[in-house]
Amino acid sequence: MSGAKTQHRSPRYLPIADHGLIGDRHTSALVGMDGTIDWYCCPSFDSPSVFAALLDADRGGSFELSPAVPADTKQFYFPDTNVLITRFFTEDGLGEIQDFMPVGDVADTDRHRLIRRVVCVRGRIPFQARVAPRFGYGAHPHSVRMLDQAALFTSEALSLTLTSTTPLKCDENDVWAEFELSQGETVVFALDRVNEETPPRGYSQAEAESEFTATVAFWRRWLQQSQYRGRWREMVHRSALTLKLLTYAPTGAIVAAPTTSLPEQIGGGRNWDYRYAWVRDSAFAVYALLRLGFAEEAEAFMRFLTHHIDRREGPSGPLQIMYGIDGRAELPECELSHLEGYRGSAPVRVGNDAVIQLQLDIYGALLDSVYLYDEWCQPLTSGQWRAVCDLVNWVCQHWDQPDEGVWETRGGRKKFLYSRLMCWVAIDRAIRIALHRGLPAELIRWGPVRDAIYWRIMDHGWSPARQAFVQYEGGDVLDAAVLMMPLTKFIAPHDPLWLSTLDALGNELVSDSLVWRYDPKASPDGLEGDEGTFSICSFWYVEALARAGRLDEGRLAFEKMLTYANHLGLYAEEISHTGEQLGNFPQAFTHLALISAAFNLDRALD
């Protein structure tokens, strides 16, 4: 899968979708189809940015690298890897940039290297490079000092070394180079984090070749564990590789996305920081990867829950909805007023105040993945089972509270159906584990509560007027989150009440396979502006159609959804009415839903 684009230098911002992602399981970078790295945080996903031209073309900083002449571009991943190739087609030759981050030891949090290898494939091409870091989201000053075939960028909190096999020149705070390559010639740039333990050093073409080979081998070795042999293997495997890129190796946390503040509407204010580990997103990601046969990630996430987060009960219960990738609980939200935002979409936010919200659905998402972990990976330990029992007992006490809901609305708490549904899932999966394993459990208490939730949803979540299950008790607003009802085995996919709901959702929230979460005009969410369709909901819709036996519709909707992916098979959070990708990119939630939809649609079609 690849994409083509004529290189233009005038626009200040590339479309969000015109990027590929590289990473080393500690952090990541976005590489545009024009060869520019315009988003990179170091040393970890949630560290302050070094390059953030994606959020401010003038003040954010970037690593530009491209031919010095007009070129058409194409971009693809080296097969079965996260090594990104950007190709440039000029009148006098063909060149390419091979971008990757070597995957080192999990415990090595000091050494982080970003390698850019420029190759002339045919003819002769002049190239130009400009490395303009802007530390601390463009707010921290830095100095630059030239070394032997290297440049040392130094700021108060971080130092980076740029080495190159072509001469570098210094221009105030930036470094640049101009060079010309003939067929077969190569230039290597390497950007390294440096400190007392990892001092600056040179970097040869032979080392770059060795790192390239090792990085390719790592990704292919990992992907070989996949047991998926279905119809959409390329897209499913790209989604799996993306989820792996979004995993923070030292703790096992999975970030919702590697970016912050990419807008849900151009010029709007729905801009959020997604560089943290949502319990819900991570649990669903574990579910998707387990489906494909990847057990290591499930074990790592269980370790994250067990060893890296504090489960002492707080205002939102024993679990927060999200944590820092190191397990920290506090993620204070602030606005970076000095950055203009992507295409003027302010504010740019760092941190996330939704961390304090009560979202009861996270317990169901988590315990569903724990249930699958116990069944497909390895039995729970006694300590893990005790923690499960504590969570279920808390859910039994608190399931009837109003909360902010799965969509993190800021318009006041309600008794959302989806929150009730996932509380039912939490208790149901714990009961299943206890009965299957013969583990001690308060079944006399758990069973009646689970049943009470079931009847509460059936009696109060159904709207006779709409002939559908609705967003919250006492309302009549439709919500795509109820698509999870048959997916969680709460209701039979052929139940007349469900089929009526599916039709209602299709008529009101679906447009050419694309699904809106809900209508914010009918259900004010406390936020300004509009939004696009939510891709995770679109894949939930595919899976719901498949389970209902509407296979032709489900398959067509799935194939249509694949056309909204970018040239590399990556998805942002949302899709606009024109088909443009919006929101943080790439988003784990969307890719895990793609995997689940493909898996279940395959099974229904076979």
VMD Tcl script that draws the C-alpha trace (Angstrom):
set ca {
  {0.00 0.00 0.00}
  {1.45 3.34 -1.00}
  {0.37 6.81 -1.95}
  {1.40 9.41 -4.49}
  {1.54 13.18 -4.19}
  {3.05 16.04 -6.12}
  {5.37 17.88 -3.78}
  {4.32 21.47 -3.09}
  {6.29 23.74 -0.84}
  {3.70 26.52 -0.39}
  {1.12 25.06 2.02}
  {2.07 25.56 5.63}
  {0.37 22.35 6.76}
  {0.11 18.98 5.12}
  {-3.20 17.15 5.50}
  {-3.16 15.05 8.67}
  {-3.44 11.90 6.57}
  {-0.32 12.77 4.52}
  {1.95 11.29 7.19}
  {3.50 8.01 8.19}
  {4.50 6.91 11.69}
  {7.82 5.52 12.87}
  {8.86 4.67 16.41}
  {10.97 2.63 18.80}
  {8.34 1.61 21.44}
  {9.35 4.57 23.60}
  {8.36 7.44 21.34}
  {7.46 8.10 17.73}
  {7.64 10.61 14.89}
  {5.37 11.65 12.04}
  {6.99 11.90 8.61}
  {5.15 13.87 5.94}
  {4.93 12.88 2.30}
  {7.14 15.90 1.57}
  {9.93 14.32 3.63}
  {9.50 16.59 6.66}
  {9.35 15.30 10.22}
  {6.86 17.71 11.77}
  {6.06 15.87 15.01}
  {8.55 14.24 17.38}
  {8.66 14.04 21.18}
  {11.74 12.86 23.04}
  {12.51 10.73 24.97}
  {8.95 9.37 25.35}
  {5.50 9.73 23.80}
  {4.34 12.31 26.33}
  {7.58 14.29 26.56}
  {7.64 17.88 25.30}
  {8.04 18.08 21.54}
  {11.27 18.65 19.65}
  {9.54 19.01 16.28}
  {5.97 20.34 16.35}
  {5.48 22.13 13.04}
  {2.28 20.10 12.79}
  {0.87 22.39 15.49}
  {2.64 25.58 14.46}
  {4.41 25.79 11.13}
  {6.49 28.80 12.21}
  {7.33 28.11 15.87}
  {7.01 24.34 16.23}
  {10.26 23.14 14.64}
  {10.88 20.47 12.00}
  {13.39 18.25 10.23}
  {13.08 19.03 6.51}
  {14.71 16.68 4.01}
  {13.83 16.60 0.31}
  {15.12 17.10 -3.24}
  {16.03 20.70 -4.08}
  {14.01 20.37 -7.29}
  {10.29 19.72 -7.92}
  {9.29 16.12 -7.28}
  {6.34 13.80 -7.13}
  {6.31 11.67 -4.00}
  {5.11 8.25 -2.94}
  {5.31 6.69 0.48}
  {5.08 3.11 1.71}
  {6.21 0.87 4.53}
  {9.02 -1.58 3.92}
  {6.95 -4.80 3.77}
  {5.80 -6.15 7.15}
  {7.68 -3.49 9.13}
  {7.40 0.02 10.57}
  {10.29 1.27 8.42}
  {8.95 4.10 6.26}
  {10.11 4.80 2.70}
  {9.41 8.14 1.01}
  {10.26 8.19 -2.71}
  {10.89 11.28 -4.84}
  {10.40 11.26 -8.61}
  {12.23 14.13 -10.31}
  {13.00 14.92 -13.95}
  {16.62 13.80 -13.49}
  {16.31 10.84 -11.17}
  {14.63 8.85 -8.43}
  {15.56 9.13 -4.77}
  {14.21 7.92 -1.47}
  {14.42 8.49 2.28}
  {14.38 5.49 4.58}
  {13.10 6.63 7.98}
  {13.20 4.42 11.05}
  {13.99 4.31 14.74}
  {16.10 1.34 15.88}
  {14.29 -0.83 18.41}
  {16.65 -1.26 21.33}
  {16.49 -2.99 24.68}
  {13.21 -2.42 26.51}
  {15.09 -1.14 29.56}
  {17.24 1.28 27.52}
  {15.38 4.53 28.06}
  {18.47 6.70 27.49}
  {19.46 6.00 23.90}
  {16.93 7.16 21.31}
  {17.97 7.40 17.70}
  {16.09 8.62 14.64}
  {17.78 7.59 11.39}
  {17.17 9.13 7.97}
  {18.99 7.40 5.12}
  {18.88 9.23 1.75}
  {19.51 7.09 -1.34}
  {19.73 8.02 -5.01}
  {18.14 5.12 -6.84}
  {18.51 6.43 -10.39}
  {20.03 9.43 -12.10}
  {21.34 12.41 -10.15}
  {19.44 14.48 -7.59}
  {20.31 17.54 -5.47}
  {19.00 17.35 -1.89}
  {18.59 19.86 0.92}
  {18.11 19.39 4.64}
  {17.26 21.75 7.48}
  {17.10 20.57 11.08}
  {15.31 23.15 13.23}
  {14.48 21.76 16.68}
  {12.27 23.83 18.96}
  {12.44 22.28 22.39}
  {9.67 22.23 24.98}
  {6.80 22.72 22.51}
  {8.71 25.61 20.99}
  {9.02 27.46 24.29}
  {12.52 26.48 25.49}
  {15.57 28.23 24.00}
  {18.53 26.17 22.82}
  {22.05 26.58 21.55}
  {23.86 24.73 18.78}
  {27.55 23.85 18.62}
  {29.35 22.28 15.68}
  {31.46 19.21 16.34}
  {33.41 16.97 13.97}
  {30.75 15.94 11.40}
  {28.07 16.60 13.97}
  {25.97 19.31 15.58}
  {25.04 19.41 19.28}
  {21.67 20.99 20.14}
  {21.44 21.84 23.83}
  {18.42 23.01 25.82}
  {17.83 23.10 29.55}
  {16.07 19.72 29.69}
  {17.28 17.85 26.61}
  {20.30 17.61 24.33}
  {20.38 16.05 20.87}
  {23.23 15.32 18.50}
  {22.83 15.37 14.73}
  {25.46 13.38 12.87}
  {25.74 13.13 9.11}
  {27.93 11.59 6.42}
  {27.69 14.89 4.50}
  {29.04 18.25 5.74}
  {26.73 20.24 8.03}
  {26.46 23.99 8.34}
  {25.11 26.06 11.20}
  {22.65 28.90 10.74}
  {21.86 30.55 14.09}
  {19.82 27.88 15.94}
  {19.40 25.54 12.97}
  {21.62 23.21 10.99}
  {21.40 22.67 7.25}
  {23.05 20.77 4.44}
  {23.04 20.73 0.64}
  {24.34 17.75 -1.27}
  {23.97 15.97 -4.56}
  {23.75 12.22 -5.02}
  {24.31 10.02 -8.05}
  {22.85 6.57 -8.56}
  {23.87 4.24 -5.71}
  {25.14 6.99 -3.41}
  {23.81 7.41 0.14}
  {23.84 10.02 2.90}
  {22.88 9.21 6.47}
  {21.48 11.57 9.11}
  {21.11 10.35 12.71}
  {19.49 12.33 15.51}
  {20.45 11.03 18.97}
  {19.49 11.88 22.50}
  {22.69 12.48 24.47}
  {23.58 12.77 28.15}
  {26.47 11.76 30.39}
  {25.75 8.07 29.83}
  {25.33 8.42 26.06}
  {27.86 11.01 24.81}
  {27.94 12.23 21.18}
  {29.66 10.01 18.66}
  {29.94 9.62 14.90}
  {27.65 7.44 12.85}
  {28.74 5.60 9.70}
  {26.86 4.25 6.70}
  {27.81 0.73 7.78}
  {26.16 1.29 11.16}
  {23.05 2.64 9.47}
  {22.87 -0.46 7.28}
  {23.27 -2.70 10.31}
  {20.56 -0.83 12.22}
  {18.24 -0.95 9.20}
  {18.64 -4.72 8.89}
  {18.11 -5.27 12.62}
  {15.02 -3.04 12.69}
  {13.44 -4.81 9.72}
  {14.17 -8.17 11.34}
  {12.59 -7.09 14.64}
  {9.27 -6.03 13.10}
  {9.04 -9.08 10.85}
  {9.84 -11.41 13.72}
  {7.08 -9.83 15.78}
  {4.50 -9.93 12.98}
  {5.17 -13.60 12.29}
  {3.30 -14.38 15.52}
  {0.03 -13.32 13.88}
  {-2.47 -16.09 13.34}
  {-4.71 -14.03 11.08}
  {-5.09 -15.56 7.61}
  {-8.29 -13.81 6.58}
  {-9.37 -11.70 3.61}
  {-7.95 -8.38 4.79}
  {-4.51 -9.48 5.92}
  {-2.63 -6.38 4.76}
  {-4.91 -3.94 6.58}
  {-5.18 -6.08 9.71}
  {-1.41 -6.49 9.94}
  {-0.83 -2.78 9.39}
  {-3.25 -2.07 12.23}
  {-1.43 -4.57 14.45}
  {1.94 -2.99 13.65}
  {0.47 0.42 14.46}
  {-0.83 -0.77 17.84}
  {2.62 -2.16 18.59}
  {4.15 1.23 17.71}
  {1.79 2.85 20.23}
  {2.93 0.55 23.06}
  {5.36 1.99 25.61}
  {7.79 -0.88 26.12}
  {9.12 -0.04 29.62}
  {5.67 -0.38 31.24}
  {3.32 -2.02 28.70}
  {1.06 1.05 28.53}
  {-0.65 1.73 25.19}
  {-1.17 5.36 24.17}
  {-4.47 6.36 22.56}
  {-2.51 8.25 19.88}
  {1.01 9.70 19.61}
  {-0.19 13.28 19.06}
  {-1.95 16.09 20.87}
  {-4.48 18.70 19.73}
  {-5.05 17.62 16.15}
  {-8.55 19.04 15.67}
  {-11.84 17.20 15.33}
  {-12.97 20.19 13.27}
  {-10.63 22.58 11.44}
  {-10.73 25.85 13.37}
  {-12.67 24.23 16.22}
  {-11.73 23.81 19.86}
  {-12.20 20.04 20.29}
  {-8.45 19.48 20.53}
  {-7.17 17.00 23.11}
  {-3.96 15.36 24.27}
  {-4.10 11.62 23.54}
  {-0.55 10.64 24.53}
  {-1.70 8.71 27.58}
  {-2.95 5.23 28.42}
  {-6.75 5.07 28.57}
  {-7.87 1.94 30.43}
  {-10.66 1.46 27.89}
  {-8.53 1.87 24.77}
  {-5.74 -0.29 26.15}
  {-8.14 -3.06 27.15}
  {-9.75 -3.09 23.71}
  {-6.29 -3.11 22.11}
  {-5.34 -6.15 24.18}
  {-8.57 -7.82 23.03}
  {-7.72 -7.14 19.36}
  {-4.12 -8.32 19.64}
  {-5.13 -11.48 21.52}
  {-7.52 -12.23 18.65}
  {-4.51 -12.27 16.34}
  {-2.37 -14.39 18.64}
  {-0.19 -11.71 20.24}
  {0.04 -12.70 23.91}
  {3.11 -10.67 24.91}
  {1.21 -7.37 24.74}
  {-1.57 -8.70 26.97}
  {0.98 -9.84 29.54}
  {2.71 -6.44 29.39}
  {-0.59 -4.59 29.92}
  {-1.42 -6.82 32.89}
  {1.98 -5.91 34.36}
  {1.19 -2.23 33.79}
  {-2.06 -2.61 35.74}
  {-0.41 -4.65 38.47}
  {2.89 -2.86 38.98}
  {2.65 0.66 37.59}
  {-0.67 2.15 38.68}
  {-2.07 2.83 42.12}
  {-5.55 1.35 42.60}
  {-6.38 3.24 45.78}
  {-9.95 4.50 45.55}
  {-10.29 8.12 44.52}
  {-13.16 10.38 43.43}
  {-13.71 8.29 40.28}
  {-13.33 4.88 41.94}
  {-10.43 2.44 42.23}
  {-9.38 3.17 38.63}
  {-8.93 6.39 36.73}
  {-10.01 6.42 33.11}
  {-6.41 7.11 32.03}
  {-2.85 7.22 33.32}
  {0.50 8.50 32.21}
  {2.54 5.94 30.32}
  {4.67 5.52 33.46}
  {1.53 4.97 35.56}
  {1.34 8.47 37.05}
  {-2.14 9.58 38.04}
  {-1.95 13.36 37.62}
  {-2.22 14.73 34.07}
  {-3.00 18.44 34.55}
  {-4.35 20.10 31.43}
  {-2.99 23.42 30.18}
  {-3.15 25.42 26.98}
  {-0.06 26.42 24.98}
  {-1.17 29.84 23.81}
  {2.07 30.51 21.91}
  {1.22 27.79 19.35}
  {-1.39 28.56 16.70}
  {-2.61 24.98 16.36}
  {-2.94 22.82 13.25}
  {-4.21 25.16 10.50}
  {-5.11 27.70 13.18}
  {-7.12 25.24 15.29}
  {-6.49 26.55 18.80}
  {-6.13 25.81 21.61}
  {-3.20 23.43 21.74}
  {-3.58 21.39 24.91}
  {-1.08 19.39 26.96}
  {-2.42 17.10 29.67}
  {-6.04 16.02 29.93}
  {-8.56 17.10 32.55}
  {-10.83 14.19 31.62}
  {-8.56 12.14 33.89}
  {-10.82 13.10 36.83}
  {-14.05 12.04 35.13}
  {-16.17 9.11 36.25}
  {-16.63 6.71 33.34}
  {-18.07 3.46 34.58}
  {-17.65 1.66 31.27}
  {-13.89 1.22 31.80}
  {-14.50 -1.64 34.22}
  {-16.32 -3.67 31.61}
  {-13.68 -3.04 28.94}
  {-10.93 -4.02 31.36}
  {-12.56 -7.17 32.72}
  {-13.55 -8.33 29.24}
  {-9.86 -8.24 28.26}
  {-8.90 -9.90 31.57}
  {-11.42 -12.66 30.80}
  {-9.82 -13.26 27.38}
  {-6.35 -13.07 28.91}
  {-7.29 -15.79 31.40}
  {-8.81 -17.93 28.64}
  {-6.31 -17.47 25.80}
  {-3.08 -16.37 27.45}
  {-2.52 -17.68 30.96}
  {-4.60 -18.16 34.13}
  {-4.87 -15.23 36.50}
  {-2.65 -15.29 39.55}
  {-4.19 -15.21 43.02}
  {-3.16 -11.57 43.35}
  {-4.74 -10.67 40.03}
  {-7.97 -12.47 40.96}
  {-8.12 -10.60 44.27}
  {-7.82 -7.33 42.35}
  {-10.59 -8.43 39.98}
  {-12.86 -9.23 42.93}
  {-12.20 -5.80 44.45}
  {-13.14 -4.10 41.17}
  {-16.32 -6.15 40.74}
  {-17.41 -5.47 44.31}
  {-16.94 -1.75 43.66}
  {-18.98 -1.98 40.44}
  {-21.76 -3.78 42.31}
  {-21.97 -0.82 44.68}
  {-21.68 2.01 42.17}
  {-23.08 0.91 38.80}
  {-26.23 3.03 39.16}
  {-24.41 6.37 39.40}
  {-24.66 8.94 36.62}
  {-21.31 9.49 34.92}
  {-19.65 11.38 32.07}
  {-19.88 8.40 29.73}
  {-17.63 6.84 27.12}
  {-17.44 10.02 25.00}
  {-16.07 12.10 27.90}
  {-18.73 14.75 27.53}
  {-18.42 17.92 29.56}
  {-22.13 18.68 29.70}
  {-22.95 17.03 33.02}
  {-23.36 13.47 34.23}
  {-26.17 11.24 33.00}
  {-27.22 7.62 33.41}
  {-25.73 6.47 30.11}
  {-26.85 3.13 28.71}
  {-23.33 2.26 27.56}
  {-21.98 2.72 31.09}
  {-24.65 0.35 32.43}
  {-23.91 -2.12 29.65}
  {-20.22 -2.28 30.46}
  {-20.90 -2.62 34.19}
  {-22.97 -5.67 33.24}
  {-19.98 -6.91 31.20}
  {-17.62 -6.42 34.15}
  {-19.70 -8.55 36.49}
  {-20.59 -11.13 33.83}
  {-16.97 -11.76 32.82}
  {-15.86 -12.09 36.45}
  {-18.62 -14.66 37.05}
  {-17.50 -16.59 33.96}
  {-13.89 -16.67 35.15}
  {-14.92 -17.81 38.64}
  {-17.13 -20.62 37.32}
  {-14.59 -21.77 34.73}
  {-11.66 -21.77 37.12}
  {-13.48 -22.67 40.34}
  {-12.23 -19.48 41.99}
  {-13.75 -18.06 45.16}
  {-16.28 -15.34 44.41}
  {-19.31 -13.63 45.89}
  {-21.61 -15.16 43.29}
  {-24.65 -14.80 45.54}
  {-24.09 -11.04 45.38}
  {-22.70 -10.67 41.86}
  {-25.38 -12.65 40.04}
  {-28.40 -10.64 41.24}
  {-26.62 -7.32 40.53}
  {-25.73 -8.45 37.02}
  {-29.37 -9.41 36.44}
  {-30.63 -6.13 37.90}
  {-28.47 -4.20 35.45}
  {-29.83 -6.29 32.59}
  {-33.45 -5.51 33.45}
  {-32.62 -1.85 34.12}
  {-31.27 -1.51 30.58}
  {-34.17 -3.39 29.02}
  {-36.79 -1.44 30.97}
  {-35.26 2.06 31.02}
  {-32.81 2.10 28.10}
  {-35.48 1.28 25.51}
  {-37.49 4.09 23.97}
  {-40.93 3.03 22.71}
  {-41.15 6.29 20.78}
  {-37.86 5.71 18.93}
  {-38.23 1.93 18.86}
  {-34.57 1.77 19.82}
  {-32.17 1.65 22.73}
  {-31.07 5.20 23.44}
  {-28.15 7.14 24.89}
  {-29.30 7.57 28.48}
  {-32.25 6.86 30.74}
  {-35.22 9.12 30.20}
  {-33.92 10.43 26.86}
  {-34.60 9.69 23.23}
  {-31.18 10.47 21.72}
  {-29.53 7.76 19.62}
  {-25.90 6.88 20.36}
  {-23.57 4.69 18.32}
  {-22.10 3.29 21.55}
  {-25.13 0.99 21.83}
  {-23.66 -0.90 18.84}
  {-21.64 -2.71 21.49}
  {-24.75 -4.43 22.90}
  {-24.57 -7.52 20.65}
  {-20.77 -7.34 20.44}
  {-20.54 -7.87 24.21}
  {-23.13 -10.68 24.11}
  {-25.61 -8.64 26.13}
  {-28.37 -9.11 23.54}
  {-28.79 -11.62 20.74}
  {-27.83 -10.05 17.39}
  {-31.15 -11.22 15.90}
  {-33.33 -9.98 18.79}
  {-36.22 -7.89 17.37}
  {-35.45 -5.04 19.78}
  {-31.87 -4.98 18.60}
  {-32.74 -5.20 14.89}
  {-35.09 -2.24 15.35}
  {-32.27 -0.31 17.07}
  {-29.84 -1.20 14.27}
  {-32.27 0.16 11.69}
  {-32.79 3.36 13.68}
  {-29.03 3.92 13.97}
  {-28.59 3.24 10.27}
  {-31.26 5.76 9.35}
  {-30.10 8.57 11.63}
  {-26.36 8.25 12.38}
  {-24.95 6.44 9.32}
  {-23.89 8.02 6.03}
  {-22.21 5.82 3.42}
  {-20.78 3.49 6.10}
  {-19.58 6.44 8.21}
  {-21.12 6.70 11.68}
  {-21.57 9.72 13.94}
  {-21.31 9.13 17.69}
  {-24.50 11.07 18.37}
  {-26.12 14.34 17.41}
  {-24.60 17.02 19.72}
  {-27.49 19.34 18.90}
  {-29.96 16.78 20.28}
  {-27.67 15.88 23.18}
  {-25.55 18.93 24.15}
  {-22.14 17.76 25.34}
  {-20.80 20.99 26.79}
  {-18.34 21.50 23.92}
  {-18.27 24.02 21.10}
  {-18.15 23.20 17.41}
  {-18.97 20.19 15.29}
  {-17.09 16.98 14.66}
  {-16.67 14.32 12.01}
  {-17.84 10.75 12.00}
  {-16.08 8.43 14.43}
  {-14.21 5.64 12.68}
  {-14.40 3.26 15.63}
  {-18.20 3.53 15.48}
  {-18.08 2.78 11.76}
  {-16.22 -0.46 12.42}
  {-18.61 -1.32 15.28}
  {-21.43 -0.88 12.76}
  {-19.73 -3.32 10.37}
  {-19.43 -5.91 13.13}
  {-23.04 -5.41 14.25}
  {-24.27 -5.92 10.67}
  {-22.20 -9.09 10.35}
  {-23.52 -10.52 13.60}
  {-27.09 -9.72 12.52}
  {-26.58 -11.77 9.38}
  {-26.59 -8.75 7.06}
  {-23.31 -9.87 5.51}
  {-23.55 -8.08 2.16}
  {-24.20 -4.78 3.92}
  {-21.46 -5.42 6.45}
  {-18.87 -6.35 3.87}
  {-19.71 -3.34 1.68}
  {-19.53 -1.00 4.68}
  {-16.16 -2.49 5.64}
  {-14.73 -2.14 2.13}
  {-15.94 1.47 2.03}
  {-14.25 2.15 5.36}
  {-10.97 0.86 3.95}
  {-11.10 3.57 1.28}
  {-10.98 6.22 4.02}
  {-7.59 5.01 5.28}
  {-4.59 7.05 4.27}
  {-2.06 5.86 1.72}
  {-0.36 3.69 4.36}
  {-3.49 2.17 5.87}
  {-3.55 4.53 8.87}
  {-6.56 6.22 10.45}
  {-7.08 9.33 12.51}
  {-9.94 9.46 15.01}
  {-12.57 10.98 12.71}
  {-13.49 11.54 9.07}
  {-14.99 14.81 7.80}
  {-17.93 15.13 5.41}
  {-15.39 15.46 2.57}
  {-13.48 12.32 3.56}
  {-10.60 14.20 5.22}
  {-9.06 12.59 8.30}
  {-9.45 14.61 11.48}
  {-8.31 14.30 15.09}
  {-5.25 12.73 16.63}
  {-3.33 10.43 14.33}
  {-3.00 7.52 14.11}
  {-5.58 6.45 16.68}
  {-5.36 3.11 18.48}
  {-9.13 2.91 19.03}
  {-9.82 2.91 15.29}
  {-7.18 0.32 14.44}
  {-8.25 -2.10 17.14}
  {-11.86 -1.80 15.94}
  {-10.73 -2.54 12.38}
  {-9.04 -5.73 13.59}
  {-12.14 -6.86 15.48}
  {-14.47 -6.08 12.56}
  {-12.24 -7.92 10.06}
  {-11.90 -10.93 12.36}
  {-15.63 -11.29 12.97}
  {-16.67 -10.47 9.40}
  {-14.23 -13.13 8.16}
  {-15.71 -15.66 10.53}
  {-19.28 -14.84 9.44}
  {-18.40 -15.09 5.74}
  {-16.61 -18.44 6.02}
}
mol new
graphics top color blue
foreach p $ca { graphics top sphere $p radius 0.5 }
foreach p [lrange $ca 0 end-1] q [lrange $ca 1 end] { graphics top cylinder $p $q radius 0.2 }
display resetview
